[in-house]
């Protein structure tokens, strides 16, 4: 079987894997939140976390490999910047499934409306009541 080849509008599965893996960690999500709209030094990023600077650096490297953060180094100074492009690709991928969720919400809205107006018994969409089974006594 041939490997999956993404179309131009379809994100690369390897990119999605790295993005979702990076976003799975709460420290990395917090780092991205801190970078929103500003560039920060690694030491500035590490300030609110109760973990070592080395651990924060490892989290940043995961974000860099996922394409979510870019780093500029000047000697020993490293400045980080958010790159939201891969997040956008992940959002596009997730959004493809929104039509399925919307259909579920639409069905729920119909059910809630029927319950509110007392129409559930007469509704053709309502499931039939369960028949009670007679218990056998031996």
Long-range contacts (C-beta under 8 A, 24 or more apart in sequence): 9-92, 10-93, 11-89, 11-90, 11-92, 11-93, 15-66, 15-67, 15-86, 15-89, 16-89, 16-90, 16-93, 18-65, 18-66, 18-67, 18-86, 19-66, 19-67, 19-68, 19-86, 19-87, 19-89, 19-90, 20-90, 21-62, 21-66, 22-62, 22-63, 22-65, 22-66, 22-68, 23-87, 23-90, 25-59, 25-62, 27-51, 27-56, 27-59, 28-59, 28-62, 28-63, 31-56, 31-59, 31-60, 31-63, 31-69, 31-80, 32-63, 32-68, 32-69, 32-82, 32-87, 35-69, 35-80, 35-81, 35-82, 36-82, 37-82, 39-79, 39-80, 39-81, 40-79, 40-80, 41-77, 41-78, 41-79, 41-80, 42-78, 42-80, 45-80
